[in-house]
Amino acid sequence: MYLYSNQGRTVKFSENLKGQLQRNFVALVSIVIAVSSLSYNTWRNEKSEYNRNQRLASLQVLLKLGELQELVFHSYYDRDAEDLANPRTGWALVLTIKDLSQILESPLPGSAAKLVAVWGEEWEKLGDSQASVKAINEGVEAVRDDTLMLLRALD
């Protein structure tokens, strides 16, 4: 141990450190509490922002899925390819769903990519084929189920 002189008396370094810790205990505890509180608050804010972004994108995906399903129904049941069931509108919806899913957790990007692939294969036969309607609706339901599962998992 190092010895040094303090006002004419010799003091061991460890005794001096122990004394300073005892005198400044409240200040040290306050610093630890402040740093840990700041760290927790920062972590919680980041987690809350992440959850908020996931919720917002998920809700947008659900809305776009509903619009796509409505377009499919108009195309098949009403045979309206000009106004309410325009395939260009369908492409815009499917691509928007795919784009929104890219910021969401797995498995949503994969199921949205499958929906784009199914739409690409089936959109031309949509007004005439029950199988096309079924395939697209299954793709929509897969994305919807994954989105709802993600929303339930958020804290």
C-alpha positions as CSV (number, residue, x, y, z in Angstrom):
1,M,0.0,0.0,0.0
2,Y,1.1,3.5,-0.7
3,L,1.6,5.8,2.2
4,Y,1.3,9.6,2.0
5,S,1.1,12.4,4.4
6,N,-2.2,14.1,5.1
7,Q,-1.9,17.2,7.4
8,G,1.1,15.8,9.2
9,R,0.0,12.2,9.6
10,T,0.7,9.2,7.5
11,V,-2.4,7.6,5.9
12,K,-2.7,4.4,3.9
13,F,-4.2,4.9,0.4
14,S,-6.8,2.2,1.0
15,E,-8.0,3.9,4.2
16,N,-8.3,7.2,2.4
17,L,-10.3,5.6,-0.5
18,K,-12.6,3.9,2.0
19,G,-13.2,7.1,3.8
20,Q,-14.0,9.0,0.6
21,L,-16.4,6.3,-0.5
22,Q,-18.2,6.5,2.8
23,R,-18.4,10.3,2.6
24,N,-19.6,10.3,-1.0
25,F,-21.9,7.2,-0.9
26,V,-25.1,9.1,-1.6
27,A,-23.5,11.0,-4.5
28,L,-22.2,7.7,-6.0
29,V,-25.6,6.0,-5.6
30,S,-27.3,9.0,-7.2
31,I,-25.0,8.8,-10.3
32,V,-25.6,5.0,-10.7
33,I,-29.4,5.5,-10.5
34,A,-29.3,8.5,-12.9
35,V,-27.2,6.6,-15.5
36,S,-29.3,3.4,-15.2
37,S,-32.5,5.4,-15.4
38,L,-31.3,7.2,-18.5
39,S,-30.2,4.0,-20.1
40,Y,-33.6,2.3,-19.4
41,N,-35.5,5.4,-20.6
42,T,-33.5,5.4,-23.9
43,W,-34.0,1.7,-24.4
44,R,-37.8,2.0,-23.7
45,N,-38.1,4.9,-26.1
46,E,-36.4,3.0,-28.9
47,K,-38.5,0.0,-28.3
48,S,-41.7,2.0,-28.2
49,E,-40.8,3.8,-31.5
50,Y,-40.0,0.4,-33.1
51,N,-43.4,-1.0,-32.0
52,R,-45.2,2.1,-33.1
53,N,-43.5,1.8,-36.6
54,Q,-44.4,-1.9,-36.8
55,R,-48.0,-1.2,-35.8
56,L,-48.4,1.6,-38.3
57,A,-47.0,-0.4,-41.2
58,S,-49.0,-3.4,-40.2
59,L,-52.2,-1.4,-40.2
60,Q,-51.4,0.0,-43.6
61,V,-50.7,-3.5,-44.9
62,L,-54.1,-4.7,-43.6
63,L,-55.9,-1.7,-45.2
64,K,-54.2,-2.4,-48.6
65,L,-55.0,-6.1,-48.3
66,G,-58.7,-5.2,-47.8
67,E,-58.6,-3.0,-50.9
68,L,-57.0,-5.8,-52.9
69,Q,-59.5,-8.3,-51.8
70,E,-62.3,-5.8,-52.7
71,L,-60.7,-5.5,-56.1
72,V,-60.6,-9.3,-56.6
73,F,-64.3,-9.6,-55.6
74,H,-65.3,-6.8,-58.0
75,S,-63.3,-8.4,-60.8
76,Y,-64.7,-11.9,-60.3
77,Y,-68.3,-11.3,-59.1
78,D,-69.1,-8.1,-60.8
79,R,-66.9,-8.6,-63.9
80,D,-65.9,-5.0,-63.6
81,A,-62.4,-4.7,-65.1
82,E,-62.8,-1.1,-66.1
83,D,-63.6,0.8,-62.9
84,L,-63.5,-0.9,-59.5
85,A,-61.4,-3.9,-60.6
86,N,-58.7,-2.3,-62.7
87,P,-55.6,-4.6,-62.8
88,R,-53.3,-1.6,-62.6
89,T,-54.9,-0.7,-59.3
90,G,-54.3,-4.3,-58.2
91,W,-50.6,-4.0,-59.2
92,A,-50.3,-0.8,-57.2
93,L,-51.9,-2.4,-54.2
94,V,-49.7,-5.5,-54.3
95,L,-46.5,-3.6,-54.8
96,T,-47.4,-1.2,-51.9
97,I,-48.1,-4.2,-49.7
98,K,-44.7,-5.6,-50.7
99,D,-42.9,-2.3,-50.0
100,L,-44.6,-1.9,-46.6
101,S,-43.7,-5.4,-45.6
102,Q,-40.0,-4.7,-46.1
103,I,-39.9,-2.8,-42.8
104,L,-41.9,-5.4,-40.9
105,E,-40.5,-8.4,-39.2
106,S,-40.1,-11.8,-40.8
107,P,-42.1,-13.7,-42.2
108,L,-44.0,-10.8,-43.7
109,P,-41.5,-9.8,-46.4
110,G,-41.6,-13.5,-47.7
111,S,-45.4,-13.8,-47.6
112,A,-45.8,-10.5,-49.4
113,A,-43.3,-11.6,-52.1
114,K,-45.4,-14.7,-52.5
115,L,-48.5,-12.6,-52.9
116,V,-46.8,-10.5,-55.6
117,A,-45.8,-13.7,-57.4
118,V,-49.4,-15.1,-57.2
119,W,-50.8,-11.9,-58.4
120,G,-48.4,-11.8,-61.3
121,E,-49.5,-15.3,-62.4
122,E,-53.2,-14.9,-61.8
123,W,-54.3,-11.4,-62.4
124,E,-55.1,-11.8,-66.1
125,K,-57.4,-14.8,-65.4
126,L,-59.1,-13.1,-62.4
127,G,-62.4,-12.3,-64.0
128,D,-62.9,-15.8,-65.5
129,S,-61.3,-18.3,-63.1
130,Q,-62.5,-19.3,-59.6
131,A,-59.0,-20.9,-59.1
132,S,-57.4,-17.5,-59.7
133,V,-59.6,-15.9,-57.1
134,K,-58.9,-18.7,-54.7
135,A,-55.1,-18.5,-55.2
136,I,-55.0,-14.7,-54.7
137,N,-57.3,-14.9,-51.7
138,E,-55.0,-17.5,-50.1
139,G,-52.0,-15.2,-50.7
140,V,-54.0,-12.3,-49.1
141,E,-54.9,-14.5,-46.1
142,A,-51.3,-15.6,-45.6
143,V,-50.1,-12.0,-45.5
144,R,-53.1,-11.0,-43.2
145,D,-52.4,-13.9,-40.8
146,D,-48.7,-13.0,-40.6
147,T,-49.6,-9.4,-40.0
148,L,-52.0,-10.1,-37.3
149,M,-49.5,-12.5,-35.6
150,L,-46.9,-9.7,-35.7
151,L,-49.4,-7.2,-34.1
152,R,-50.2,-9.7,-31.3
153,A,-46.5,-10.2,-30.6
154,L,-45.7,-6.5,-30.1
155,D,-45.4,-5.4,-26.5
